[in-house]
């Protein structure tokens, strides 16, 4: 080997990255301790940028095309290296190629429950899963905050590094958006689109990334919260609390009692009776208030001897539902005439004095 060939072999003439892996986000050009000569050719292909880094500081960034490295097209690097009159000798610098195309179909999920404040259910812990597409929009920030010292940073490395960070960003976006749980669980596509601006604001600022698509495929609540929602649905389907209690009793009988054949027969009879009452209650129109003539006659002094539940509630200062609950429980003595309750003044006084 001639001396000229040896000297020439110590300099880098062409800098490029031929990416055939399809899963590489960034790649550092291997200089093999060689220097980049003045006038070297930098080739950047579509969906790539080339970022120069000198002693940990970020220099010039080149987009797609063929570039000749001269003083006038690397002003930042010239300033970092303190070349007062430009450079005309070889120099050393790290060159990172960053892929800027969209990486699609990446799975995300919450490894542990994410806290969420819901208007209907308070603080709940939920798990969520889905897919997202992303791309790099700020190469220096991406290299600094995500890639670090990786020589070749692949998609699997990105998943490992960003998994917990993505969940943190998702949790913050969810809290900021204030999306009710039922909307989150039933409108996956719309909610994903609505969360995109919130997610991207955090991702771009922190990591130099942008999501082009964010899809929620599944949302899961803790078992106890889901059970409470199911009970709420049962209450709504059955009607008022009185009917719901009857429904619960019927459910218990369906699972079987523990009192032997006699108890089971009694429970079946009670269940049939309750079932008939529920059916009759659903078929009959709701009871109408009695006409004025049917109101109990007032006693001397303006207080009637017999009170309707509404009158008793007004006198005690509670709701009519509270009076009805006390009557059903037997705490307040009353008489049911047809479908109407009547309470004596004496019974009400005893109830209040109890």
PAVEXNU-146924 format. One record per residue (C-alpha): residue number from 1; residue in three letters; x, y, z. Coordinates in steps of 0.05 Angstrom, whole numbers, plus 5000, padded with zeros to 4 digits. Layout:
// residues N
ATOM    k    r     X     Y     Z
ATOM  NUM  ALA     X     Y     Z
...
END
This chain:
// residues 354
ATOM    k    r     X     Y     Z
ATOM    1  UNK  5000  5000  5000
ATOM    2  UNK  5027  5069  4981
ATOM    3  UNK  5033  5125  5031
ATOM    4  UNK  4979  5164  4993
ATOM    5  UNK  4931  5105  4996
ATOM    6  UNK  4944  5097  5071
ATOM    7  UNK  4932  5171  5084
ATOM    8  UNK  4869  5169  5041
ATOM    9  UNK  4843  5109  5080
ATOM   10  UNK  4845  5149  5145
ATOM   11  UNK  4791  5197  5120
ATOM   12  UNK  4717  5188  5107
ATOM   13  UNK  4696  5207  5037
ATOM   14  UNK  4622  5184  5037
ATOM   15  UNK  4573  5183  5094
ATOM   16  UNK  4507  5146  5082
ATOM   17  UNK  4459  5095  5112
ATOM   18  UNK  4426  5041  5071
ATOM   19  UNK  4367  5020  5113
ATOM   20  UNK  4338  4953  5093
ATOM   21  UNK  4315  4932  5163
ATOM   22  UNK  4249  4972  5164
ATOM   23  UNK  4252  4973  5240
ATOM   24  UNK  4311  5020  5253
ATOM   25  UNK  4295  5087  5284
ATOM   26  UNK  4366  5113  5289
ATOM   27  UNK  4436  5091  5268
ATOM   28  UNK  4503  5121  5284
ATOM   29  UNK  4552  5122  5226
ATOM   30  UNK  4613  5080  5245
ATOM   31  UNK  4674  5124  5236
ATOM   32  UNK  4725  5070  5258
ATOM   33  UNK  4765  5127  5289
ATOM   34  UNK  4771  5160  5221
ATOM   35  UNK  4761  5234  5207
ATOM   36  UNK  4713  5267  5159
ATOM   37  UNK  4750  5304  5105
ATOM   38  UNK  4732  5372  5078
ATOM   39  UNK  4686  5362  5017
ATOM   40  UNK  4661  5293  5039
ATOM   41  UNK  4595  5271  5009
ATOM   42  UNK  4535  5262  5055
ATOM   43  UNK  4478  5222  5024
ATOM   44  UNK  4411  5225  5060
ATOM   45  UNK  4354  5183  5031
ATOM   46  UNK  4279  5194  5034
ATOM   47  UNK  4249  5187  5104
ATOM   48  UNK  4317  5201  5135
ATOM   49  UNK  4353  5259  5167
ATOM   50  UNK  4427  5262  5186
ATOM   51  UNK  4443  5295  5252
ATOM   52  UNK  4514  5317  5269
ATOM   53  UNK  4535  5313  5342
ATOM   54  UNK  4601  5341  5368
ATOM   55  UNK  4622  5327  5440
ATOM   56  UNK  4550  5317  5462
ATOM   57  UNK  4524  5381  5429
ATOM   58  UNK  4477  5378  5370
ATOM   59  UNK  4502  5410  5306
ATOM   60  UNK  4473  5414  5236
ATOM   61  UNK  4416  5370  5212
ATOM   62  UNK  4410  5350  5138
ATOM   63  UNK  4347  5327  5102
ATOM   64  UNK  4341  5281  5042
ATOM   65  UNK  4391  5295  4986
ATOM   66  UNK  4465  5294  4969
ATOM   67  UNK  4506  5345  5009
ATOM   68  UNK  4579  5365  5004
ATOM   69  UNK  4607  5381  5072
ATOM   70  UNK  4638  5450  5068
ATOM   71  UNK  4642  5509  5115
ATOM   72  UNK  4582  5545  5087
ATOM   73  UNK  4533  5488  5097
ATOM   74  UNK  4553  5467  5168
ATOM   75  UNK  4550  5534  5205
ATOM   76  UNK  4529  5505  5272
ATOM   77  UNK  4585  5453  5272
ATOM   78  UNK  4634  5507  5250
ATOM   79  UNK  4613  5549  5310
ATOM   80  UNK  4617  5490  5358
ATOM   81  UNK  4688  5473  5336
ATOM   82  UNK  4708  5546  5339
ATOM   83  UNK  4733  5549  5267
ATOM   84  UNK  4742  5623  5259
ATOM   85  UNK  4757  5619  5185
ATOM   86  UNK  4720  5556  5167
ATOM   87  UNK  4751  5488  5163
ATOM   88  UNK  4798  5461  5110
ATOM   89  UNK  4824  5400  5147
ATOM   90  UNK  4792  5334  5168
ATOM   91  UNK  4750  5334  5231
ATOM   92  UNK  4714  5284  5277
ATOM   93  UNK  4640  5285  5293
ATOM   94  UNK  4585  5234  5306
ATOM   95  UNK  4533  5228  5251
ATOM   96  UNK  4465  5198  5269
ATOM   97  UNK  4415  5178  5215
ATOM   98  UNK  4344  5183  5242
ATOM   99  UNK  4285  5152  5206
ATOM  100  UNK  4227  5200  5199
ATOM  101  UNK  4175  5155  5166
ATOM  102  UNK  4112  5132  5204
ATOM  103  UNK  4120  5068  5244
ATOM  104  UNK  4050  5037  5243
ATOM  105  UNK  4013  4984  5282
ATOM  106  UNK  4050  4988  5348
ATOM  107  UNK  4015  4957  5408
ATOM  108  UNK  4008  4993  5474
ATOM  109  UNK  3978  4973  5541
ATOM  110  UNK  3978  4989  5614
ATOM  111  UNK  4018  4937  5652
ATOM  112  UNK  3987  4961  5717
ATOM  113  UNK  3920  4997  5729
ATOM  114  UNK  3917  5071  5712
ATOM  115  UNK  3881  5117  5761
ATOM  116  UNK  3823  5157  5732
ATOM  117  UNK  3774  5205  5763
ATOM  118  UNK  3703  5192  5737
ATOM  119  UNK  3643  5237  5751
ATOM  120  UNK  3597  5177  5762
ATOM  121  UNK  3642  5127  5798
ATOM  122  UNK  3695  5171  5831
ATOM  123  UNK  3767  5147  5830
ATOM  124  UNK  3773  5082  5790
ATOM  125  UNK  3833  5041  5767
ATOM  126  UNK  3828  5017  5695
ATOM  127  UNK  3870  4979  5645
ATOM  128  UNK  3871  4998  5572
ATOM  129  UNK  3900  4968  5508
ATOM  130  UNK  3906  4989  5436
ATOM  131  UNK  3952  5007  5378
ATOM  132  UNK  3986  5071  5354
ATOM  133  UNK  4027  5099  5296
ATOM  134  UNK  4084  5148  5308
ATOM  135  UNK  4142  5184  5276
ATOM  136  UNK  4202  5226  5298
ATOM  137  UNK  4192  5301  5288
ATOM  138  UNK  4249  5330  5331
ATOM  139  UNK  4313  5288  5319
ATOM  140  UNK  4358  5323  5370
ATOM  141  UNK  4307  5315  5426
ATOM  142  UNK  4292  5243  5406
ATOM  143  UNK  4366  5225  5405
ATOM  144  UNK  4378  5259  5472
ATOM  145  UNK  4316  5235  5511
ATOM  146  UNK  4302  5167  5480
ATOM  147  UNK  4361  5138  5441
ATOM  148  UNK  4419  5157  5486
ATOM  149  UNK  4482  5119  5469
ATOM  150  UNK  4451  5064  5426
ATOM  151  UNK  4492  5050  5363
ATOM  152  UNK  4429  5023  5328
ATOM  153  UNK  4362  5038  5359
ATOM  154  UNK  4308  4990  5335
ATOM  155  UNK  4233  4988  5344
ATOM  156  UNK  4239  4934  5398
ATOM  157  UNK  4287  4979  5437
ATOM  158  UNK  4237  5036  5430
ATOM  159  UNK  4182  4992  5459
ATOM  160  UNK  4224  4972  5519
ATOM  161  UNK  4247  5043  5533
ATOM  162  UNK  4180  5078  5520
ATOM  163  UNK  4130  5029  5550
ATOM  164  UNK  4124  5061  5619
ATOM  165  UNK  4132  5131  5590
ATOM  166  UNK  4075  5120  5541
ATOM  167  UNK  4029  5096  5598
ATOM  168  UNK  4048  5158  5638
ATOM  169  UNK  4032  5204  5580
ATOM  170  UNK  3966  5166  5567
ATOM  171  UNK  3946  5172  5640
ATOM  172  UNK  3960  5247  5641
ATOM  173  UNK  3922  5258  5575
ATOM  174  UNK  3863  5218  5602
ATOM  175  UNK  3859  5260  5665
ATOM  176  UNK  3867  5325  5626
ATOM  177  UNK  3813  5306  5576
ATOM  178  UNK  3762  5287  5631
ATOM  179  UNK  3729  5233  5589
ATOM  180  UNK  3674  5195  5627
ATOM  181  UNK  3687  5120  5633
ATOM  182  UNK  3625  5100  5593
ATOM  183  UNK  3646  5145  5536
ATOM  184  UNK  3716  5115  5539
ATOM  185  UNK  3687  5044  5537
ATOM  186  UNK  3637  5055  5481
ATOM  187  UNK  3668  5106  5434
ATOM  188  UNK  3739  5080  5425
ATOM  189  UNK  3751  5113  5357
ATOM  190  UNK  3725  5182  5375
ATOM  191  UNK  3761  5183  5442
ATOM  192  UNK  3827  5162  5410
ATOM  193  UNK  3822  5220  5361
ATOM  194  UNK  3804  5268  5417
ATOM  195  UNK  3864  5246  5459
ATOM  196  UNK  3914  5255  5401
ATOM  197  UNK  3926  5330  5410
ATOM  198  UNK  3936  5321  5485
ATOM  199  UNK  3983  5262  5475
ATOM  200  UNK  4023  5296  5420
ATOM  201  UNK  4033  5359  5461
ATOM  202  UNK  4067  5318  5515
ATOM  203  UNK  4104  5271  5468
ATOM  204  UNK  4134  5325  5425
ATOM  205  UNK  4156  5368  5483
ATOM  206  UNK  4188  5310  5521
ATOM  207  UNK  4212  5261  5468
ATOM  208  UNK  4209  5294  5399
ATOM  209  UNK  4155  5246  5376
ATOM  210  UNK  4087  5253  5344
ATOM  211  UNK  4030  5203  5341
ATOM  212  UNK  3993  5201  5275
ATOM  213  UNK  3941  5151  5301
ATOM  214  UNK  3920  5128  5371
ATOM  215  UNK  3868  5073  5378
ATOM  216  UNK  3837  5046  5442
ATOM  217  UNK  3816  4973  5431
ATOM  218  UNK  3797  4952  5502
ATOM  219  UNK  3783  4982  5570
ATOM  220  UNK  3777  4940  5633
ATOM  221  UNK  3754  4959  5702
ATOM  222  UNK  3769  4923  5768
ATOM  223  UNK  3720  4867  5782
ATOM  224  UNK  3687  4902  5842
ATOM  225  UNK  3674  4965  5801
ATOM  226  UNK  3646  4925  5743
ATOM  227  UNK  3601  4888  5792
ATOM  228  UNK  3575  4954  5820
ATOM  229  UNK  3559  4977  5749
ATOM  230  UNK  3522  4912  5735
ATOM  231  UNK  3481  4921  5799
ATOM  232  UNK  3465  4992  5778
ATOM  233  UNK  3441  4965  5711
ATOM  234  UNK  3397  4914  5747
ATOM  235  UNK  3366  4969  5790
ATOM  236  UNK  3350  5010  5728
ATOM  237  UNK  3321  4950  5692
ATOM  238  UNK  3277  4928  5750
ATOM  239  UNK  3253  4996  5773
ATOM  240  UNK  3252  5026  5842
ATOM  241  UNK  3290  5000  5903
ATOM  242  UNK  3229  4962  5930
ATOM  243  UNK  3225  4921  5866
ATOM  244  UNK  3301  4913  5866
ATOM  245  UNK  3300  4883  5935
ATOM  246  UNK  3248  4834  5912
ATOM  247  UNK  3291  4819  5851
ATOM  248  UNK  3351  4805  5897
ATOM  249  UNK  3309  4757  5939
ATOM  250  UNK  3287  4721  5876
ATOM  251  UNK  3360  4715  5854
ATOM  252  UNK  3379  4686  5922
ATOM  253  UNK  3323  4634  5916
ATOM  254  UNK  3347  4616  5847
ATOM  255  UNK  3415  4598  5876
ATOM  256  UNK  3382  4554  5929
ATOM  257  UNK  3371  4563  6004
ATOM  258  UNK  3404  4525  6060
ATOM  259  UNK  3343  4506  6101
ATOM  260  UNK  3325  4439  6070
ATOM  261  UNK  3265  4419  6029
ATOM  262  UNK  3214  4455  6073
ATOM  263  UNK  3252  4520  6071
ATOM  264  UNK  3263  4512  5997
ATOM  265  UNK  3188  4503  5987
ATOM  266  UNK  3172  4564  6029
ATOM  267  UNK  3224  4604  5990
ATOM  268  UNK  3193  4581  5924
ATOM  269  UNK  3124  4602  5948
ATOM  270  UNK  3150  4669  5970
ATOM  271  UNK  3187  4677  5904
ATOM  272  UNK  3124  4663  5864
ATOM  273  UNK  3085  4713  5906
ATOM  274  UNK  3139  4766  5896
ATOM  275  UNK  3142  4751  5823
ATOM  276  UNK  3067  4760  5817
ATOM  277  UNK  3072  4827  5853
ATOM  278  UNK  3127  4850  5806
ATOM  279  UNK  3086  4830  5745
ATOM  280  UNK  3024  4864  5772
ATOM  281  UNK  3064  4926  5789
ATOM  282  UNK  3091  4929  5718
ATOM  283  UNK  3023  4918  5686
ATOM  284  UNK  2982  4966  5729
ATOM  285  UNK  2988  5041  5721
ATOM  286  UNK  3020  5077  5779
ATOM  287  UNK  2971  5094  5836
ATOM  288  UNK  2939  5162  5829
ATOM  289  UNK  2930  5208  5890
ATOM  290  UNK  2861  5203  5919
ATOM  291  UNK  2811  5258  5902
ATOM  292  UNK  2804  5314  5952
ATOM  293  UNK  2741  5282  5981
ATOM  294  UNK  2781  5220  5998
ATOM  295  UNK  2833  5257  6038
ATOM  296  UNK  2829  5240  6112
ATOM  297  UNK  2787  5290  6151
ATOM  298  UNK  2826  5341  6191
ATOM  299  UNK  2823  5336  6266
ATOM  300  UNK  2811  5393  6313
ATOM  301  UNK  2868  5443  6310
ATOM  302  UNK  2883  5430  6236
ATOM  303  UNK  2923  5364  6246
ATOM  304  UNK  2886  5303  6216
ATOM  305  UNK  2878  5240  6257
ATOM  306  UNK  2897  5199  6196
ATOM  307  UNK  2955  5222  6152
ATOM  308  UNK  2976  5202  6082
ATOM  309  UNK  3050  5187  6072
ATOM  310  UNK  3059  5255  6039
ATOM  311  UNK  3027  5291  6098
ATOM  312  UNK  3068  5251  6148
ATOM  313  UNK  3131  5267  6109
ATOM  314  UNK  3114  5341  6109
ATOM  315  UNK  3102  5341  6184
ATOM  316  UNK  3166  5303  6200
ATOM  317  UNK  3208  5341  6150
ATOM  318  UNK  3232  5283  6108
ATOM  319  UNK  3215  5256  6038
ATOM  320  UNK  3155  5214  6023
ATOM  321  UNK  3203  5158  6002
ATOM  322  UNK  3233  5157  6072
ATOM  323  UNK  3163  5149  6103
ATOM  324  UNK  3147  5093  6053
ATOM  325  UNK  3212  5058  6070
ATOM  326  UNK  3196  5060  6145
ATOM  327  UNK  3126  5034  6132
ATOM  328  UNK  3153  4976  6089
ATOM  329  UNK  3204  4960  6143
ATOM  330  UNK  3151  4961  6198
ATOM  331  UNK  3187  5015  6238
ATOM  332  UNK  3127  5061  6228
ATOM  333  UNK  3059  5031  6241
ATOM  334  UNK  3006  5044  6189
ATOM  335  UNK  2948  5012  6153
ATOM  336  UNK  2945  4997  6079
ATOM  337  UNK  2876  5007  6050
ATOM  338  UNK  2877  4981  5979
ATOM  339  UNK  2939  5012  5950
ATOM  340  UNK  2939  5072  5998
ATOM  341  UNK  2974  5078  6065
ATOM  342  UNK  2944  5114  6124
ATOM  343  UNK  2982  5132  6188
ATOM  344  UNK  2949  5152  6252
ATOM  345  UNK  2974  5213  6289
ATOM  346  UNK  2986  5169  6350
ATOM  347  UNK  3029  5120  6310
ATOM  348  UNK  3070  5178  6281
ATOM  349  UNK  3081  5208  6350
ATOM  350  UNK  3103  5140  6377
ATOM  351  UNK  3150  5132  6318
ATOM  352  UNK  3181  5200  6331
ATOM  353  UNK  3187  5187  6405
ATOM  354  UNK  3220  5119  6395
END
